[in-house]
Amino acid sequence: MTANNKTQVTTGQKLSKTSKQKTIEFIKNLLFAALAAFLLKTFVIETSRVPTGSMERTILVGDFLFVNKFIYGSSSPRNIPFTNIELPYFQLPEVRDPERGDIVVFEYPGDRDQLHPAEIMNYVKRCIGLPGDTIEIRNKVVFVNGKEAPIPPNIQYLSSSILPKGVTDPGIFPAGSGWNKDNYGPLIIPKKGEIVRLSPDNIEKYRTIINRDYGRNVVTTDGERVYINDKHAEYYTIKQDYYFMMGDNRDDSADSRFWGFVPRDKIIGEALMIYWSWDPSIPFSDLFRLLGSVRIGRIAKLVH
């Protein structure tokens, strides 16, 4: 083999090595980008779609939100995506807890008397009441600790009629309260460490909380006493903080008035910004009309 041929072979080997290195480097960068995106989505920014009109006109059906998970304490994934299979998870320390007026994204805790929700899904509502607050609604006006609550800028009422005090809605929380969505309470929101006295008169306020703490139905009453696990219970210590959530579309919102308190461990983050918005009533098969429905003016709009 001539010196010239040796040089050609060596050069070819170097080129081949360089090509492999570039491929490996590309794969490494791709994996790093995927890992960074996963960590960002898991611990900093979540995305959420708005499926119902309970927050109109603040948030519209078809809005897609960026959710600040970091502020309330990020957590590892809570369930396998697109399934109802729960995962053990850990939570990082919070920057702060939810405050009154925050628009909060949380896991739906379940119906009023339901031990577990039938489906794992995220809700978006405004935080009206904090742990220890007293909530009351008088003729559709919300009062917190005896003072009228700030009115959201885009609050909406679909009906001018008011359900009078004394008109009972059997679907209201707690069961047997005699309240309705327009005249509600007063109701004290449970607070972590609080020791509450249990009686047949107030047990419906705490029944679901206690049953969920135990993971099964343990609360019974004989009309005179309350029993937990068949043992007489006069007191119960609240295990975590709870919050009261309502939609800005007050006459068309399934919220804490109907299904009760939101526990702290179900809170995911604060709604931050709309990153996409279109008309979800248009089927995806009609792609051009769907794209034509994009609400340009709502994209990049901060939520408050």
N, C-alpha and C positions, 0 to 999 in steps of 0.2 A: 504494500500500500504506500502510495506516495505521500509526501508531507502535505500536499494540497488536499488529498482525500481525507487525511486524518483531521485536518482543520475543519472540513465540512461536517464530518461525523460529530465532532466535539461541539460545534456550533448548533447542530440539530438537537443534541441532547440538552444543551442549555436552554434552547427555545422550548423544548418539551417540558422541562422542569418549571420554567417560568409560567407556562400555561397552566400547569397543575396547581402551582402556588396561587395563581390568580383565582382559579376556581375555588380552592379551599378558602381563600380570603373572602371571596364573595359569599360563600355559604356561611362563614363565621359572622360576617356583617349582617346577613339576613337573619340569622338566629339571634344576634344581639338586638337587632331592631324589633324582632318579634317579642323577645323577652322584655325589652324596655316598654313596648306598647302594652304588654300584659300587666306589668307592674304599675304602669300609669293608670290603666283602667281599673285595676284591682284596688289601689290604695289612694289615688288622687282624684281622677275624674271618671264618673260613670255616665252612661248614656241611658235615657229613659224616653219612652214614647207616651204621649197623652191619649188615652183611649176613650175618655168620657168628658162630658161638658161641665163637670162639677166646679171647675175653676174659671169658666168663662165669665167675663171677658178678659181676665188676666192672662190665662193660658187657654188656647183653643184646641179642640180635637184636631189631631193631625200635626201638632207641634212636636218637635223632637228636642229634648233638653240635654244640656250638659249639667251634671249633678256634682257638686263639690262634696266628695266623700271625706276629704281630709279634715274638714272643720269640726265634724262631730265625732271623729275617731274612725279611721278606715278599718275595714275588716277584710279578711281573706274571703274567698267565695263561699256563700252560704248554701248553695245548692248546685247540682249539676245543671248546666244551661239547658233550657227547653224541657226540663223535667221537674217533677215534684219531689225529687230525691234530695233530702237535706244532707248537708255536709257539716262535720265539726269545723268550727272556725275560731279564729282568734281576732281580737280587736285591739288596735293601737290607741294610745291615749288621745283624748279629744283636745282640740284647741279651745273649744267652748261647747257648752250644751245648747240645745235649741232655745231660742228666745221667742217671746210673743211677737207675732207678726211674720216670722220666718215662713217661707214656703218650703215645706218639708217633703222629701221623698222617703217612703217607709214601706216595709213589707206589711201587707194587709194582715191584721192579727186574727181575722175570722169574724163570723157573724156573732151577734150578741150572746147567744147561748151555745156557741160552737167551741169545742175543745181545740180543734185544729182547722185551719182554712182548707176548703176542698182543693184549692189551687194556690200555689205560690205565685203572687203577683205584687207589683209595686203600685202604690197609690201616691197621688200628689195632692196635698191639702195645705191650708194655712194653719199654723200653730196658734190657737186661741188662748189656751190655758196651760200653765206650767204646774209641776208638782206642788201641791199644797194650796193652789188657787181655788177660789169658789166661783163657779160659772153659773150665770143665770141669764135667761133670755126673756125679755118682756116685750111682747108685741113686736117680735122680730129683731129687737135691738139687743145686742150682746153686752152684758155687764160682767166685768171681772173684778172680784173683790169689792163689789158695791159701786164701782165706777164704770161709766160707759166706755167700752173698748174703742180704740181707734178704728175708723171705718176704712177698709181697703179702698184704694182709688178707683178700682174697676168693679166694685161690688154690684151684684145684679139680683133683682127680685123679679120673678116671672109672674107673680100674682100680687095684686093689690089687696086681696082679702087676707084676713088674719084669723087663724084658729084661736078662739078665745080660751083664756085660762079655765081649766075645768073640763075642757073637751079632751078626752083621752085618745091617744094613738097607741094601740096595743103593740106596735112595732118599735116603740121608743125604748131607749136604754135609760135606766134599768127597768126590767120587767115589773109591771104593777105600779109604776111611779105615778100614773095618772097625768103625765105631761104630754105635750105635743111639740112639734118642731118650732112653733112660733112663741110658745110660752113654756119655758123649760127651766127646771131647777128650783131653788139653788142646789148645786151639786159640788162637793169638795173633791178635788182630784187627789188620788193617793200619792203619797210621798215615801221614798225609801226610808226604812227604819221606823216609820210611824206605826204605833201600836193601836189598832182599831178595835173597838168593842163590837162584837157580833151579836145580832139579835134577829129573830124572824122578820122584823120590820125593815132591816137594812141589808139583809143577806144577799139580795139580788144585785146589789151594787158590787159585792165582793165575790160572789159565787164563781164567776168565770175566771177571775184572777187567781183564786185559790186552786180551782181545778186545773188550770194551766200550769201553775207552779208544781203541782204533783204529777202532771201528765196524764191524769185520769179523773173521772168524776168521783170526788170524795166528799162533797158537801151535801148534807141532808138536814132536814128539820122536821120536828114533830109538831110545829105550831107554837111551841113554847121555848124550845131550845134549839141551838144549832150544833150539828155534829160534823167533825172532820175525821174521816176514817173510822166512823162509828164511835168516836170519843167526843164527849161534851166539850165544846170550845167556846169560851167566853171572849177570847181575844185572838187577834192574829197580827203578826208583824209583817208589814209590807216589804217585799224582797227587793224591789227596784222602783225607780221613778216612773211615773206615767204622765201622759200628755193628752190634751183635748184638741182634736183637729176638726176644722170645718172648711167647706168649700166656699169660694167667693160667690158662686151662683147659688145663693142660699135656699131657693125653693126647689132646686134640682140637684141635690148633693146627698149621697149616702155617706154620712160621716159619723163622728163620735156621738151625735145625738141619737143615732140608730144602733150602732154596734159597739159603742163604748170607748174605753181608753186605749191609747197606743203605748205599749211598754217601751222603755228606753232601748232595749236590745233589738227592737224591730226597726229602729230609725237608721236610715242609710246615709242620707246627706241632704244638703240644701240645694234647691233648684237654683241654677246659676244663670244660664243663658240659653236661648233658643238657637240651635244651629241649623235647623231645617224645618220647613213647614209647607204642607200642601193639603189638599182636600182628600181625606181618606175614604170618602164615599165613592170615589171613582175607582173602579177595579184596575188592578195592575196590568191587566190584559189590554186596557185602553191607555197605553203608555204615553202617547202624545198628548192626549187630553189631560192626563194626570200631571205631566210635566208643565202643561200650560196653566195648571192650578197652583203652581208654586207661589207662595206668599212672600215675595222678595222683601217687602217691608218688615217682615217679622224676623228674618234671618239676622243673627248677631244681636238680637234684642235682649237686653238684660231683664231678668225676671225679678219683680219686687212687689 
